[in-house]
Amino acid sequence: MTTVIKVENLSKRYIIGHRREASYGTLRDSLTEGGKGLARRLLHPFRSSAGHAFTGMPDTEEFWALKGISFDVQQGDRIGILGRNGAGKTTLLKVLSRITEPTEGRASIRGRISSLLEVGTGFHPELTGRENIFLNGAILGMGREEIRGKFDEIVAFAEVEKFLDTPVKRYSSGMYVRLAFAVAAHLEPEILVVDEVLAVGDAAFQKKCLGKMEDVSREGRTILFVSHNMGAIRNLCRKAIWLHGGILKKLGPVEQVISDYLLDSQGPMAISLDQRRDRKGTGDLRCENIGFYGRDGREVQAFTSGQTARIVFHFRNRSGNDLRNVHLSIGIDDQAGQRITLLDSEVVGQNASLSAAGDHRLEVTVDRLPLIPGRYGFTVYCAVNGEVADWIQNAGSFEVISGPFFDTGKMPPPGQGNFLLDCTFRHLEPDDRSDG
């Protein structure tokens, strides 16, 4: 494979200035301090009133947005870049796009690079949409005829035909982004760099952009994609880079990097119910906390569509007796609070028996989670021999992120239901009688 980006010990430092906090006092205080300041300047004419050598500069400190980063990108790679705000993601893309110079190290680029880092990048606000298309093509080193050959395709994708001869400073942010992405993706760069700016567009346009980036990748071109949308990164990218505090924390397969990032950056989503006072029931058996786990037994911050989801309920037997026929039920609600399904031990014939000893764990496992990405609330219900022991409505919530439920790696568009179901589509020949 051909290496198209080689980053070696890359660092970027910024100098941050601090303005001293203003203080307010009486007129006498001001006159007194003024007199003291005059005396100090007469005695020490080359020192500031704060006692520092006079330089005429404000107080400053160093901030390293990137520190010692090294990695290679091969032709055709699709790499997602993860990290919290301030992790250095945009700074890295700006260095790679030659917008800013590194303080240390180097980044070698092989091929034509097109970047979409923020609304308006590469556009002249006084020029029309038409003029900016040709300007951007020229910046990428394309000839006028080459740009003309892509012009209609760019306009159709951006859906701004009515405004082509309007200065782009009058465009809405959504129009700006649509045209900017269309230009960046269609003018055939060897390397396409896209930041979180796509979040400005609506859901349909984001889906359209992701599809276009897949097309670009299939043509052998390289993509670097920054996003907080784990589902989008999972669907588009094969590898991921995780930045933390300006340092490269991990580079590897996208599934593993996302999993480690979510676990580290947000922590487990365990829920304590010990202090809930709005519960109902006898209290003989009480749920005190809940843990969320993946297939490998590690606590998770979010479940993944299509993968194993385990919920462990920690109960305390407060009755002093052995308990038979323990019925556990978990009602799951969507974001609107509507009940969408019920996980019920009695329905599947798996009620439990618990000894008189105090602490017990009851686990619910869904081998192939069929929920679409989103946040879900749940209610916990527990009964012993038909009598309610513990019932906590709106006990907590959990997150589901996009995952490999289908072999295609794709997901239905938002708003098309809550569940993912396996199904088969096939073409029946005229003489095929299997339909009846």
CORKA-V584105 format. One record per residue. SS is DSSP state (h for helix, s for strand, l for the rest). PSI is psi as a letter, one per 20 degrees, with the letter a starting at -180 (999 if undefined). Layout:
SS/PSI  SS/PSI
This chain:
l/q  l/p  s/o  s/h  s/p  s/o  s/p  s/o  s/l  s/p  s/q  s/p  s/p  s/q  s/p  s/p  s/q  s/p  l/p  l/q  l/p  l/q  l/q  l/p  l/a  l/r  h/g  h/g  h/g  h/g  h/h  h/g  h/h  h/g  h/g  h/g  h/g  h/g  h/g  h/g  h/h  h/h  h/h  l/m  l/i  l/j  s/q  l/r  l/i  l/i  l/j  l/q  s/p  l/p  l/i  l/j  l/q  l/r  s/p  s/r  s/q  s/q  s/p  s/o  s/h  s/q  s/o  s/l  s/p  s/p  s/r  s/q  s/p  s/q  l/p  l/i  l/q  s/o  s/p  s/q  s/o  s/q  l/q  l/r  l/p  l/j  l/i  l/j  h/g  h/h  h/g  h/g  h/h  h/h  h/g  h/h  l/j  l/k  l/h  l/q  l/q  l/q  l/h  s/q  s/a  s/q  s/o  s/p  s/p  l/o  l/r  l/p  s/p  s/p  s/q  s/n  l/h  l/r  l/p  l/i  l/p  l/j  l/q  l/p  l/h  l/i  l/q  s/r  h/g  h/g  h/h  h/h  h/g  h/h  h/g  h/g  h/g  h/h  h/h  l/i  l/j  l/q  l/r  h/g  h/h  h/g  h/g  h/h  h/h  h/i  h/g  h/h  h/g  h/g  h/g  h/g  h/g  h/i  l/l  l/k  h/h  h/i  h/j  l/h  l/k  l/p  s/p  h/i  h/i  h/j  l/q  l/r  h/h  h/g  h/g  h/g  h/g  h/g  h/g  h/g  h/g  h/g  h/g  h/h  h/h  h/i  l/k  l/l  l/q  l/h  s/p  s/p  s/p  s/p  l/a  h/i  h/h  h/i  h/i  h/h  l/r  l/r  h/h  h/g  h/h  h/g  h/g  h/g  h/g  h/h  h/h  h/h  h/h  h/g  h/g  h/g  h/h  h/h  l/j  l/j  l/r  s/q  s/p  s/p  s/o  s/p  l/q  l/i  l/o  h/h  h/g  h/g  h/g  h/h  h/h  h/g  l/q  l/h  s/r  s/q  s/p  s/o  s/q  s/o  l/k  l/j  s/q  s/o  s/h  s/q  s/p  s/a  s/q  h/g  h/g  h/g  h/g  h/g  h/g  h/h  h/g  h/h  h/g  h/g  h/h  h/i  l/r  l/q  l/l  l/q  s/p  s/p  l/j  l/h  l/j  l/p  l/i  l/j  l/q  s/r  l/r  l/h  l/j  l/h  s/p  s/p  s/p  s/h  s/r  s/p  s/q  s/p  s/q  l/a  l/h  l/j  l/i  l/q  s/q  l/q  l/h  l/q  s/r  s/p  l/p  l/i  l/r  l/p  s/p  s/p  s/p  s/p  s/p  s/o  s/q  s/p  s/o  l/j  l/h  l/j  l/q  l/q  s/p  s/q  s/l  s/o  s/o  s/p  s/p  s/o  s/p  s/p  s/q  l/a  l/h  l/i  l/j  l/p  s/p  s/h  s/r  s/p  s/o  s/p  l/h  l/h  l/h  l/j  l/k  l/l  l/q  s/r  s/p  s/p  l/r  l/i  l/q  l/g  s/p  s/q  s/p  s/p  s/p  s/p  s/p  s/o  l/h  l/n  l/p  l/j  s/q  l/r  l/q  s/a  s/p  s/p  s/r  s/q  s/q  s/p  s/p  s/p  s/q  s/o  l/l  l/i  s/p  s/p  s/h  s/p  s/o  s/o  s/q  s/l  s/h  s/a  s/r  s/q  s/q  s/p  s/r  l/q  l/a  l/l  l/g  l/q  l/h  l/i  l/j  l/r  l/q  l/q  l/q  l/q  l/j  l/l  l/a  l/i  s/q  l/p  l/p  l/p  l/r  l/p  l/p  l/q  l/p  l/p  l/q  l/h  l/j  l/o  l/j  l/i  l/j  l/999
